[in-house]
């Protein structure tokens, strides 16, 4: 009975130590998060307008490219036909 009780005590001490270490790590991570939170918010406030402007610019570029693509294909076809017509005829 004494050995089983000793094993139970050791297991309880190890589990308690693990819980204590986990709690300390949690508190440390929370403190680091709270210290760094203002910097995250500042960078978010500075980066969000840039993200919005970049998104709008890419959407406009995609719309413009999709509108001009058929014209570019027609221009390429005309250029290819003119170039083909100007080639000297080989015998």
Beta strands, then each sheet from edge to edge (+ up, - down):
end
